[in-house]
Amino acid sequence: MKFLGVFSALLATAGLVASAPVDGELEKRATLSNFAGTNAYWLPFLTNDADVDATFKAISAAGLKVVRTWGFHDSTSCSGVYFQCWSGSTPTINTGSNGLGRMDVVVNTAAKYNVKLILALVNNWGDYGGMDVYVSKMGGSGHSSFYTQSNIQNAYKNYVQTVVNRYKSSSAIFAWELANEPRCSGCATSIITNWATTMSQYIKSIDSSHYVALGDEGFMTGGSTYPYQGGEGLDFKANLAISTLDFGTLHLYTTSWGQSYSWGTQWIKDHADACKAAGKSCVLEEYGVPEDGTTRTTWMNTWHDMIKSSGMAGDMFWQFGLTLSGGKTHDDTYTIFTDESNYQSLVVDWAKSRV
C-alpha cells in the first residue's frame, strides 16, 4: 500500500499490524500490511480445549495471520455455551466456564500461536441470537430499533464494554467489529452510519489501542445491481468516512446476491478504489465459492489476482474447516477443509504470497 507504511515494523513476526492509531493522522491509522486470514465462527463454541488448540495449530501452519470469529451468543434458552442470557428484558452476561470462559480459551490459544483475532460483537442474523433478540426483549418495534432505541443501545454497550475490557490487553486482538453483516432493509443509510459512528466512538473510548471495523458486507449506493442500490440501508463510502472506523470491510457472495462469479472481480476493485480515495485500507473479510473443485479454484484464484493488483490489504476466506474430535467442522458448502485437494493452492500457497 502506498499510504506511508508506518506500521511495517510493528508486529512483524505476525506479518500484520495492530497498533494504536495516531490521533489526527487518518492516513496512518489503517495502513495494514498485506495478510491472508480466514473465518472460524464456531471456535468459541468448541467445548474441548484440545480442539481449539488443534484448530489454531492448523491455521498457523497454513500461514494465515488473522481469524474472524463470533464474540457473541445471545441466548434465550441459556443452555450450552452462551455469552448473554436473555430470560427477560435485562440480559445477564455469562462469564462462567460455559460463557466467556470459552472465549478465554480461544483468545489465549490464538496468542499462543501468534494468530490475531477479529471479534464480531453482535449478529444481524438470528444465528446465535442476534440483534432481534435485543429488539424483542426490550420492546423494540422492528429490526431498525436495534440501531435507534436508547435502551437497546445501552444494553449493547454494556456487553461491548465487558468483552472489550476483558480482552483488550491480549496480544491476540486485532480488531473489534461492531456487528456481523449489519443491515437495515428499507432504512435511510444514515441510520446505520449514525449508529456506527456512536458505537465506534464508544469502543475507542474504552480501547484506543486496537482497530475498530463495522463488519458490513460493503453494500454501495447509486448502481443498478442489488449490492449497489442501497436497499439494505448501507452506504459503504459514507461509513468509510467515519473517523473512528479504522478500515473498510466487505464480503463477497455472488450466488447469494444473484450475481455471476465474474461480477465479483469488479466488486473487489470498486472497494479497493473507494478505500484508497478515503485513505484507508480494505479487508475482504468473507468470500468464497459454494462449489468445490475446479470452479472454486478458478474463481478464487481470479479474485486473488484482483486482490493483489488492486492493492487490497487483507482477505479472509469463508470458512476454515478441519476434522476435530467430534468429526468435521461445519460445512456450509463454502468451507475449505485441510484435506481437500485445492487447500494447498487456495490457502497455503496464497497465504505465502501475501507475506
Protein Blocks (a to p, Z undefined) as FASTA:
>chain_A
ZZholmmmgoklnopacddddehilklmmmccdddddddfklmmpcbfklmmmmmmmmmm
nopabdcddfbdcdfklpajdfbdcfbfbdcddfbfklmmmmmmmmmmmmmnopacdddf
bdfblgehijmlmmmmnopabjklmmmmmklmmmmmmmmmmmmmmmmmpckbmbdcfbgh
iacehiafklmmmmmmmmmmmmmmmomkbccdehinhiaehiabfklnopnopafklmmm
pmkbcbdcddddfklnopafklmmmmmmmmmmmmmmnopacddfbgcdfbehjllmmmmm
mmmmmmmmnopabdcddddddddfkoccddehlaccfkbmklmmmmmmmmmmmZZ
